[in-house]
C-alpha cells in the first residue's frame, strides 16, 4: 500500500471502536521490542488543557537542547500532526512502512486505530533516538494504550464530566480513570481544583509512594498582561521564581497551563535534567498549538478554538470576556453528537450575535436539526450550512469588517476550516 492507502487502512480500524485495556497494546509493543522503554517520558492526562500542557512542555524541552518527541490526539488537518520530533511531523514513508509491515498482525488480532497509532509513535521515537518524549493520553488514562510508558513525571491537568458513557458518570469515577496513570515512585503533578477529587488523587499517590504536587497549592502566579498574542505573567514554582514570562498562547487558562508545565519542568530538574530559566523563557515564548483561541484572520477578526465540551466552552467564554469584552460574536459551530451540546450552546447563547450550525464529516457529527432545536429553545438567531467550509464562507461574507467570528465546537470542525484552500488565513 502507498501512503494514502495506508492512512485509509488506519482509519478503517476505527470500526473496531475503543477497546479499553492494556493487554492488546502490551502484546503489540512487546512484538515491536518494547520501544517505549528506550527513552524517558512525561505522561499527561486530563479533561481539558492536556494538549496545551504537552505542547508547552515539548517547547521547553526543545529549548533546553533535547531532541523531543510529542504524541497527541486528535489531529486537526493531517494524521502526521499526532507524532512529531522537535516540531517536525513524522515522515509519510515511516507510516507506510510501519503499516505495511504490521498489517498481517493487525488483521489477525484486530488492533484498534488508537492502539496501532500509539505503537507507531512509540516505535518512531525509539528509532529516531529521541532524548525525551511527551505523551498525551487518548481517553481516560488507566486503560489507555499510552499507559504502558514508564514516565519520569505524570501529570493530570483538570477533571470534568466527559465521555461519561465510557469513563463514568461522576467526577470520582472519571478521576479513578485519569488517576490510573499514577505510577509507583513517580511524582504526580495535578491541576485539579475540586477538593474531593484532589483528596482522592492524593490518596492514590500516597498508596503508590508518588509525590503529590497540586499546582494550586505549590505555586503562585500573577497575570500581568493578556492579549490576543499571548500572556505575560510572573510565577513562583517550588523555589524557582520567574519574572515577566511570556507564553505564546492567548487566554488566562494558558497561564494556568504554563504554570502546570513549569511544575513538571521543576520535577524534571530535581531528577537531574538541565532545564535553565533561559530554556523555560524561550520555550514559553515559542510554543505553537493551533486552534486554541488562535487569531486566524484580522479583518474581520476570526478566532479558531477547539473547545469541544462544556468545560472548554467555559474557558472560551472567559477568554472573550478578558480579551474582547462586551462584544457579540458570529459563531460557526459543529460538534459531535456524543457531546453535551445543549449545555455548550447554553454557555454560548449570551455571547452569540448569530449562530451558524455546520456538520463536520463523519458519522458521529451532531445533526443540524438537533442543534437548531436547542438554539430555538434558547432563542438564538441561527442558521445552517451544508458543510463546514460553506458555513465559514457564509458567515465571512455576511460579517462586517468590525465583526468577530469564532469557529468552535469540535476538532473536526476546526480541521475542515484549516484544511480548506478557500478559507486560507488572511492577516
C-alpha positions as CSV (number, residue, x, y, z in Angstrom):
1,X,0.0,0.0,0.0
2,X,1.2,3.6,-0.7
3,X,0.9,6.3,2.0
4,X,-2.7,7.3,1.2
5,X,-3.8,3.7,1.2
6,X,-2.1,3.2,4.5
7,X,-3.9,6.1,6.0
8,X,-7.2,4.8,4.7
9,X,-6.4,1.4,6.2
10,X,-5.5,3.0,9.6
11,X,-8.8,5.0,9.6
12,X,-10.7,1.8,8.7
13,X,-9.5,0.4,12.1
14,X,-11.9,2.7,13.8
15,X,-14.6,0.1,13.0
16,X,-13.1,-1.8,15.9
17,X,-14.1,1.1,18.2
18,X,-12.5,1.8,21.5
19,X,-11.1,-1.2,23.4
20,X,-10.2,-0.1,27.0
21,X,-7.4,-2.2,28.3
22,X,-3.7,-2.6,28.1
23,X,-3.3,-6.3,27.1
24,X,-3.5,-5.7,23.3
25,X,-1.1,-2.8,23.4
26,X,1.3,-4.6,25.7
27,X,1.3,-7.6,23.2
28,X,1.9,-5.3,20.2
29,X,4.6,-3.3,21.9
30,X,6.3,-6.5,23.1
31,X,6.3,-7.7,19.5
32,X,8.0,-4.4,18.4
33,X,10.7,-4.8,21.1
34,X,9.1,-2.6,23.8
35,X,10.3,0.7,22.2
36,X,8.6,2.8,24.8
37,X,11.2,1.7,27.4
38,X,14.1,3.0,25.5
39,X,13.7,6.7,26.3
40,X,12.4,8.8,29.2
41,X,8.8,10.3,29.0
42,X,6.3,12.6,30.6
43,X,2.7,11.3,30.6
44,X,-0.2,13.8,30.7
45,X,-3.9,13.1,31.2
46,X,-6.9,15.4,31.9
47,X,-10.2,16.6,30.5
48,X,-9.1,20.0,29.2
49,X,-5.7,21.6,28.8
50,X,-3.6,18.5,28.4
51,X,-2.8,19.2,24.8
52,X,-1.6,22.7,25.6
53,X,0.5,21.4,28.5
54,X,2.1,18.8,26.3
55,X,2.9,21.5,23.6
56,X,4.4,23.8,26.2
57,X,6.5,21.0,27.7
58,X,7.7,20.0,24.3
59,X,8.7,23.6,23.5
60,X,10.6,24.0,26.8
61,X,12.4,20.6,26.4
62,X,13.4,21.6,22.8
63,X,14.6,25.0,24.0
64,X,16.7,23.1,26.5
65,X,18.5,21.3,23.7
66,X,16.7,18.0,23.9
67,X,15.5,16.0,20.9
68,X,11.9,15.8,22.0
69,X,9.1,13.6,20.7
70,X,5.5,14.7,21.1
71,X,2.5,12.4,20.7
72,X,-1.0,14.0,20.9
73,X,-4.5,13.4,19.6
74,X,-6.7,14.1,17.7
75,X,-5.1,15.9,14.7
76,X,-6.7,18.9,13.1
77,X,-5.7,18.5,9.4
78,X,-3.1,15.8,8.9
79,X,-2.6,12.5,10.7
80,X,1.2,13.2,10.9
81,X,0.4,16.1,13.4
82,X,0.0,13.4,16.0
83,X,3.6,12.3,16.0
84,X,6.4,14.9,16.0
85,X,10.0,15.3,16.9
86,X,11.3,18.7,17.7
87,X,8.2,20.1,15.9
88,X,8.8,18.2,12.7
89,X,6.0,15.8,11.8
90,X,6.6,12.1,11.2
91,X,7.6,11.2,7.6
92,X,4.9,9.6,5.4
93,X,7.5,6.9,4.5
94,X,7.8,5.7,8.1
95,X,4.0,5.5,8.4
96,X,3.6,3.5,5.2
97,X,6.5,1.1,6.1
98,X,5.1,0.5,9.6
99,X,1.5,-0.2,8.4
100,X,2.6,-2.5,5.6
101,X,4.9,-4.4,7.9
102,X,2.3,-4.7,10.7
103,X,-0.9,-5.3,8.6
104,X,-1.0,-9.1,8.9
105,X,-0.7,-8.9,12.6
106,X,-3.3,-6.1,12.8
107,X,-5.8,-8.0,10.7
108,X,-5.2,-11.2,12.8
109,X,-5.6,-9.5,16.2
110,X,-8.0,-6.7,15.3
111,X,-6.0,-3.9,16.9
112,X,-7.8,-0.6,17.1
113,X,-6.9,2.7,15.4
114,X,-5.5,4.2,18.6
115,X,-3.6,1.0,19.6
116,X,-1.8,1.0,16.3
117,X,-1.2,4.7,16.2
118,X,0.2,4.7,19.7
119,X,2.6,1.8,18.8
120,X,3.6,3.6,15.7
121,X,4.5,6.8,17.7
122,X,6.4,5.0,20.4
123,X,8.4,2.9,17.9
124,X,9.2,6.0,15.8
125,X,10.5,7.9,18.8
126,X,12.8,4.9,19.7
127,X,14.1,4.5,16.1
128,X,14.7,8.3,15.8
129,X,16.6,8.2,19.2
130,X,14.8,11.0,21.0
131,X,16.2,12.3,24.2
132,X,12.7,12.6,25.7
133,X,9.1,12.2,24.7
134,X,5.9,13.9,25.9
135,X,2.9,11.6,25.7
136,X,-0.7,12.7,25.9
137,X,-3.4,10.1,26.9
138,X,-6.1,9.5,24.4
139,X,-9.2,8.6,26.5
140,X,-9.1,8.4,30.3
141,X,-5.8,7.1,31.4
142,X,-5.9,3.8,33.4
143,X,-6.8,1.7,30.4
144,X,-5.4,4.0,27.7
145,X,-2.9,2.5,25.3
146,X,-0.4,5.2,26.4
147,X,-0.4,3.9,30.0
148,X,2.4,1.4,29.3
149,X,5.0,4.1,29.3
150,X,7.1,4.5,32.5
151,X,7.3,8.2,32.9
152,X,9.7,10.5,34.8
153,X,6.7,12.5,35.8
154,X,2.9,12.0,35.5
155,X,0.5,14.9,35.1
156,X,-3.3,15.2,35.4
157,X,-4.5,18.7,34.3
158,X,-8.1,19.0,35.4
159,X,-11.0,16.6,35.6
160,X,-14.5,17.3,34.2
161,X,-17.5,15.3,33.2
162,X,-16.7,13.9,29.8
163,X,-17.1,10.6,27.9
164,X,-19.4,9.6,30.8
165,X,-20.7,6.6,28.8
166,X,-17.2,5.1,29.0
167,X,-15.4,6.8,31.9
168,X,-18.3,7.0,34.4
169,X,-21.0,9.5,35.3
170,X,-19.3,11.1,38.3
171,X,-16.2,13.1,38.8
172,X,-15.0,10.4,41.3
173,X,-15.3,7.7,38.6
174,X,-13.6,9.8,36.0
175,X,-10.8,10.7,38.5
176,X,-10.3,6.9,39.0
177,X,-9.6,6.5,35.3
178,X,-7.4,9.6,34.9
179,X,-5.6,8.7,38.2
180,X,-4.8,5.4,36.7
181,X,-1.6,6.9,35.1
182,X,-0.1,7.5,38.6
183,X,2.9,5.2,38.9
184,X,4.7,3.9,42.0
185,X,7.5,6.2,43.0
186,X,6.8,8.7,40.2
187,X,5.9,12.3,41.0
188,X,2.4,13.4,40.0
189,X,1.5,17.0,39.1
190,X,-2.2,17.9,39.1
191,X,-4.2,21.0,38.2
192,X,-7.4,19.6,39.8
193,X,-9.2,22.2,41.9
194,X,-12.2,20.2,43.1
195,X,-11.5,19.4,46.7
196,X,-13.0,15.9,46.7
197,X,-11.2,14.9,43.5
198,X,-7.9,16.4,44.8
199,X,-8.3,14.4,48.0
200,X,-8.9,11.2,46.1
201,X,-5.8,11.7,43.9
202,X,-3.7,12.5,46.9
203,X,-4.8,9.2,48.5
204,X,-3.9,7.3,45.3
205,X,-0.4,9.0,45.3
206,X,0.1,8.1,49.0
207,X,-0.7,4.4,48.3
208,X,1.8,4.4,45.4
209,X,4.5,6.4,47.1
210,X,4.1,9.1,44.5
211,X,5.0,12.7,45.4
212,X,1.7,14.7,45.0
213,X,2.1,18.2,43.6
214,X,-1.1,20.2,43.4
215,X,-0.3,23.3,41.2
216,X,-2.8,25.5,43.0
217,X,-1.1,24.7,46.4
218,X,2.6,24.8,45.5
219,X,2.7,27.7,43.0
220,X,1.9,31.4,42.9
221,X,1.4,33.4,39.8
222,X,0.3,36.8,38.7
223,X,-1.0,37.7,35.3
224,X,0.5,41.0,34.1
225,X,-0.9,41.3,30.6
226,X,-3.5,39.4,28.5
227,X,-3.6,40.0,24.7
228,X,-4.7,38.1,21.6
229,X,-1.0,37.5,21.0
230,X,-0.3,35.8,24.3
231,X,0.1,36.3,28.1
232,X,2.7,37.9,30.3
233,X,3.0,36.7,33.9
234,X,5.3,36.1,36.8
235,X,5.4,32.9,38.8
236,X,6.9,31.1,41.7
237,X,7.2,27.3,41.4
238,X,8.7,25.5,44.4
239,X,11.9,27.5,44.9
240,X,12.1,28.9,41.4
241,X,11.0,32.4,40.7
242,X,10.2,33.7,37.2
243,X,9.5,37.3,36.3
244,X,7.9,38.6,33.2
245,X,7.4,35.3,31.4
246,X,5.5,35.4,28.1
247,X,3.5,32.4,26.8
248,X,2.7,32.5,23.1
249,X,-0.9,31.3,23.7
250,X,-4.0,33.5,24.4
251,X,-6.2,33.3,27.4
252,X,-5.7,33.3,31.2
253,X,-6.2,29.5,31.1
254,X,-3.0,29.2,29.2
255,X,-1.1,30.9,32.1
256,X,-2.5,28.1,34.3
257,X,-1.3,25.5,31.7
258,X,2.1,27.2,31.6
259,X,2.5,27.1,35.4
260,X,1.5,23.4,35.3
261,X,4.2,22.8,32.7
262,X,6.7,24.7,34.9
263,X,5.9,22.3,37.8
264,X,6.6,19.4,35.6
265,X,9.8,21.0,34.4
266,X,10.8,21.6,38.0
267,X,10.3,17.9,38.9
268,X,12.5,17.0,35.9
269,X,15.1,19.4,37.1
270,X,15.1,17.8,40.5
271,X,15.7,14.5,38.7
272,X,18.8,15.9,37.1
273,X,17.5,17.2,33.8
274,X,19.2,20.5,32.9
275,X,16.4,23.0,32.1
276,X,17.5,26.5,32.6
277,X,15.4,29.6,33.1
278,X,16.5,30.7,29.7
279,X,15.1,27.4,28.2
280,X,11.9,28.0,30.0
281,X,11.6,31.5,28.7
282,X,12.4,30.6,25.2
283,X,10.1,27.5,25.2
284,X,7.1,29.5,26.5
285,X,7.7,32.3,24.0
286,X,7.9,30.0,21.0
287,X,5.2,27.4,21.8
288,X,2.8,26.8,18.9
289,X,-0.5,25.0,19.5
290,X,-3.1,25.8,16.8
291,X,-6.9,26.3,17.2
292,X,-6.6,27.4,20.8
293,X,-8.1,30.9,20.7
294,X,-6.0,31.4,17.6
295,X,-6.3,34.5,15.5
296,X,-6.8,33.2,12.0
297,X,-7.8,36.4,10.3
298,X,-7.7,40.0,11.4
299,X,-10.3,41.7,9.2
300,X,-12.9,40.7,10.2
301,X,-11.4,39.1,13.3
302,X,-11.6,35.3,13.1
303,X,-10.9,33.2,16.2
304,X,-10.4,29.4,16.0
305,X,-10.9,27.5,19.2
306,X,-11.2,23.7,19.6
307,X,-13.5,23.9,22.6
308,X,-15.2,20.5,22.4
309,X,-17.0,20.1,25.7
310,X,-18.8,22.3,28.3
311,X,-15.6,22.9,30.3
312,X,-13.8,24.0,27.1
313,X,-16.7,26.4,26.3
314,X,-16.5,27.9,29.8
315,X,-12.8,28.7,29.1
316,X,-13.7,30.1,25.7
317,X,-16.3,32.4,27.2
318,X,-13.9,33.6,29.8
319,X,-11.3,34.3,27.1
320,X,-13.8,36.5,25.2
321,X,-14.7,38.3,28.5
322,X,-11.0,39.1,29.1
323,X,-9.8,39.8,25.6
324,X,-12.8,41.1,23.7
325,X,-15.2,42.3,26.5
326,X,-18.8,43.3,25.7
327,X,-18.5,42.1,22.1
328,X,-21.0,39.9,20.4
329,X,-19.8,37.0,18.2
330,X,-20.9,35.3,15.0
331,X,-20.3,31.6,15.7
332,X,-19.7,28.7,13.3
333,X,-20.5,25.7,15.5
334,X,-20.2,22.0,14.7
335,X,-19.9,19.3,17.3
336,X,-20.0,15.6,17.9
337,X,-23.4,14.0,18.8
338,X,-21.9,12.4,22.0
339,X,-21.1,15.8,23.5
340,X,-23.3,17.8,25.8
341,X,-24.1,20.3,23.1
342,X,-27.2,21.7,24.9
343,X,-25.0,22.9,27.8
344,X,-22.4,24.1,25.3
345,X,-24.9,26.2,23.4
346,X,-26.4,27.5,26.7
347,X,-22.9,28.8,27.6
348,X,-22.5,30.5,24.2
349,X,-26.1,32.0,24.0
350,X,-25.3,35.2,25.9
351,X,-22.3,35.9,23.7
352,X,-23.8,35.0,20.3
353,X,-24.9,37.5,17.8
354,X,-25.5,34.8,15.2
355,X,-25.1,31.1,15.3
356,X,-24.4,29.1,12.1
357,X,-24.5,25.4,12.6
358,X,-22.4,23.1,10.5
359,X,-22.0,19.3,10.3
360,X,-18.4,18.1,10.1
361,X,-17.8,14.9,8.1
362,X,-18.2,11.6,9.9
363,X,-21.0,9.5,11.4
364,X,-20.5,11.0,14.9
365,X,-21.4,14.6,14.0
366,X,-24.5,16.1,15.6
367,X,-27.4,16.7,13.2
368,X,-28.2,20.2,12.2
369,X,-31.8,19.7,13.1
370,X,-30.9,18.7,16.7
371,X,-28.6,21.7,17.1
372,X,-31.3,24.1,15.7
373,X,-33.9,22.7,18.0
374,X,-31.7,23.6,21.1
375,X,-30.9,27.0,19.6
376,X,-34.6,27.9,19.1
377,X,-35.3,26.8,22.7
378,X,-32.6,29.3,23.8
379,X,-34.0,31.9,21.4
380,X,-30.8,32.2,19.5
381,X,-30.5,33.6,15.9
382,X,-29.4,30.6,14.0
383,X,-29.0,29.2,10.5
384,X,-27.5,26.1,9.0
385,X,-25.0,25.4,6.2
386,X,-24.4,22.3,4.0
387,X,-20.8,21.9,5.0
388,X,-18.2,23.4,7.4
389,X,-16.5,25.3,4.6
390,X,-19.8,26.6,3.2
391,X,-20.8,27.8,6.7
392,X,-17.5,29.6,7.2
393,X,-17.7,31.3,3.8
394,X,-21.3,32.2,4.5
395,X,-20.5,33.9,7.8
396,X,-17.4,35.6,6.5
397,X,-19.4,37.1,3.6
398,X,-22.2,38.4,5.8
399,X,-20.0,39.8,8.5
400,X,-18.9,43.4,8.6
401,X,-15.2,44.4,8.9
402,X,-15.6,45.2,12.6
403,X,-17.4,41.9,13.5
404,X,-15.9,38.9,15.4
405,X,-16.2,35.4,14.0
406,X,-15.4,32.3,16.1
407,X,-15.3,28.7,14.7
408,X,-15.6,26.2,17.5
409,X,-17.3,23.0,18.9
410,X,-15.1,20.2,17.6
411,X,-11.5,19.5,16.5
412,X,-13.1,18.0,13.3
413,X,-14.9,21.3,12.6
414,X,-11.7,23.3,13.0
415,X,-9.8,20.8,10.9
416,X,-12.1,21.3,8.0
417,X,-11.7,25.0,8.2
418,X,-7.9,24.8,8.4
419,X,-7.6,22.3,5.5
420,X,-9.8,24.1,3.0
421,X,-8.0,26.2,0.4
422,X,-11.0,28.6,0.3
423,X,-10.6,29.5,4.0
424,X,-6.9,30.3,3.9
425,X,-5.6,32.6,6.6
426,X,-5.7,36.2,5.6
427,X,-3.9,38.6,8.0
